[in-house]
């Protein structure tokens, strides 16, 4: 509360304004990530994901392709 009061005094605002600003910042920065993660988990639970083995196989192909480009240079 002391820090809240200091920020409010320094900005010439009240506690409610400081709290609302802090919540808004939190939701913009971390809230979106939390919501996206929750939506991703829900999509996986519905079977809307790509199997790990498929992702890794595609990654291996990309790496092999890039390694082939480097050898021809």
C-alpha positions as CSV (number, residue, x, y, z in Angstrom):
1,X,0.0,0.0,0.0
2,X,2.9,2.3,0.7
3,X,4.3,1.9,-2.8
4,X,0.8,2.4,-4.2
5,X,0.4,5.6,-2.2
6,X,3.8,6.9,-3.4
7,X,3.0,6.2,-7.0
8,X,-0.4,7.9,-6.7
9,X,1.2,10.9,-5.1
10,X,4.0,11.2,-7.6
11,X,1.5,11.0,-10.5
12,X,-1.0,13.2,-8.7
13,X,-3.6,10.4,-9.2
14,X,-5.6,8.4,-6.7
15,X,-5.0,4.7,-5.8
16,X,-7.9,3.5,-8.0
17,X,-6.3,5.1,-11.0
18,X,-2.9,3.5,-10.2
19,X,-4.5,0.1,-9.7
20,X,-6.6,0.3,-12.9
21,X,-3.4,1.3,-14.8
22,X,-1.5,-1.6,-13.3
23,X,-4.2,-4.1,-14.2
24,X,-4.5,-2.7,-17.7
25,X,-0.7,-3.1,-18.2
26,X,-0.8,-6.6,-16.8
27,X,-3.6,-7.7,-19.1
28,X,-1.9,-6.2,-22.1
29,X,1.4,-7.9,-21.4
30,X,0.8,-11.1,-19.6
31,X,-3.0,-11.6,-19.9
32,X,-2.9,-12.1,-23.7
33,X,-0.2,-14.8,-23.3
34,X,-2.2,-16.6,-20.6
35,X,-5.4,-16.5,-22.7
36,X,-3.5,-17.8,-25.8
37,X,-2.0,-20.6,-23.8
38,X,-5.4,-21.6,-22.4
39,X,-6.9,-21.5,-25.9
40,X,-4.1,-23.7,-27.2
41,X,-4.5,-26.2,-24.4
42,X,-8.3,-26.3,-25.1
43,X,-7.6,-26.8,-28.8
44,X,-5.2,-29.7,-28.0
45,X,-7.9,-31.2,-25.7
46,X,-10.3,-31.2,-28.7
47,X,-7.7,-33.0,-30.8
48,X,-6.8,-29.9,-32.9
49,X,-3.1,-30.3,-32.6
50,X,-0.3,-31.6,-34.7
51,X,1.5,-34.7,-33.3
52,X,5.0,-34.0,-32.0
53,X,6.5,-36.6,-34.3
54,X,5.1,-34.8,-37.3
55,X,6.5,-31.4,-36.1
56,X,9.9,-33.0,-35.5
57,X,9.9,-34.7,-39.0
58,X,9.2,-31.3,-40.6
59,X,11.9,-29.6,-38.6
60,X,14.4,-32.3,-39.6
61,X,13.5,-31.7,-43.3
62,X,14.0,-28.0,-42.9
63,X,17.4,-28.5,-41.2
64,X,18.5,-31.0,-43.9
65,X,17.5,-28.5,-46.6
66,X,19.5,-25.7,-45.0
67,X,22.5,-27.9,-44.4
68,X,22.4,-28.9,-48.1
69,X,22.3,-25.2,-49.1
70,X,25.4,-24.5,-47.0
71,X,27.4,-27.4,-48.6
72,X,26.8,-26.1,-52.1
73,X,28.1,-22.6,-51.3
